[in-house]
Amino acid sequence: MESVQIIGRSSSLFTRVPLIFAHELAVPFELVPIHDMTEVDPAIYAGNPALKLPTLRRAGSLVFGAQNICRALQELGGSRRRIVWPEELRDDLSRNAQEMVWHGMAAQVQLVFGTLVGKLPADNIYFQKGRAGFEGALRWLDENLAGMLHAMPAQRDLSLFEVTLFCLVEHLVFRDTLPVAPYRSLVRFTREFAARPSAQLTAYRYDTPAAT
Ligand SMILES: N[C@@H](CCC(=O)N[C@@H](CS)C(=O)NCC(=O)O)C(=O)O
């Protein structure tokens, strides 16, 4: 199997999604850390013109974005494991649930990059509205999680929905952005998913720059 690099951060919500997929699909990879997200040179982001992470590098080609990378990893691994992708979510509830998770992930990046990295005031309407919408999405997910999981194909090893939801909820705790205790269904789901080896091998942590 060709060797691949995932360019991202061990502390990054979007990076953890393909890291979990790589472990689940037994695809060997090297994580190449990006240490400073305030850089504006695309070369720091492995050539990603949007200055975002993660990116996958394989056989002279780049793949941008968490979902694209997960699909590429499935092709690379040739695994027979049954993955449920968003296009298989056929009912409104399930489609809305994936949309709320994508929204929550983007809102988390907005809060972290704006207030923690950029040190902008959290009481600005941009962050206040972002936070209110984020809490609304989490509340909706908490109320609808059981129905969503019930509607999912029972014969599966993994779904992008479950991996993204897990990475989102654990990142709230890791970055201490919003309390998760009010969302009891989400907390229960996350606790169960955390038992997987792929989750334990990818626990959030800050990458330390190599000593020179
Ligand atoms: N559409 C991208 C979004 C990735 C994303 O927002 N990544 C965050 C890190 S978790 C990032 O690049 N943050 C730096 C920034 O927003 O400038 C994906 O699906 O991978």
PDBQT file of the ligand as one rigid body, heavy atoms in Angstrom, charges set to zero:
ROOT
HETATM    1  N1  LIG A 301     -13.972  22.321   4.828  1.00  0.00    +0.000 N 
HETATM    2  C1  LIG A 301     -12.826  21.931   5.642  1.00  0.00    +0.000 C 
HETATM    3  C2  LIG A 301     -12.856  22.726   6.937  1.00  0.00    +0.000 C 
HETATM    4  C3  LIG A 301     -11.608  22.488   7.735  1.00  0.00    +0.000 C 
HETATM    5  C4  LIG A 301     -11.418  23.454   8.902  1.00  0.00    +0.000 C 
HETATM    6  O1  LIG A 301     -12.207  24.375   9.153  1.00  0.00    +0.000 OA
HETATM    7  N2  LIG A 301     -10.319  23.194   9.621  1.00  0.00    +0.000 N 
HETATM    8  C5  LIG A 301      -9.909  24.060  10.698  1.00  0.00    +0.000 C 
HETATM    9  C6  LIG A 301      -9.108  23.274  11.729  1.00  0.00    +0.000 C 
HETATM   10  S1  LIG A 301     -10.140  22.130  12.629  1.00  0.00    +0.000 SA
HETATM   11  C7  LIG A 301      -9.009  25.138  10.159  1.00  0.00    +0.000 C 
HETATM   12  O2  LIG A 301      -8.463  25.022   9.066  1.00  0.00    +0.000 OA
HETATM   13  N3  LIG A 301      -8.844  26.205  10.948  1.00  0.00    +0.000 N 
HETATM   14  C8  LIG A 301      -7.978  27.300  10.594  1.00  0.00    +0.000 C 
HETATM   15  C9  LIG A 301      -8.737  28.444   9.989  1.00  0.00    +0.000 C 
HETATM   16  O3  LIG A 301      -9.972  28.420   9.980  1.00  0.00    +0.000 OA
HETATM   17  O4  LIG A 301      -8.097  29.373   9.548  1.00  0.00    +0.000 OA
HETATM   18  C10 LIG A 301     -12.868  20.415   5.896  1.00  0.00    +0.000 C 
HETATM   19  O5  LIG A 301     -13.940  19.826   5.733  1.00  0.00    +0.000 OA
HETATM   20  O6  LIG A 301     -11.837  19.799   6.208  1.00  0.00    +0.000 OA
ENDROOT
TORSDOF 0
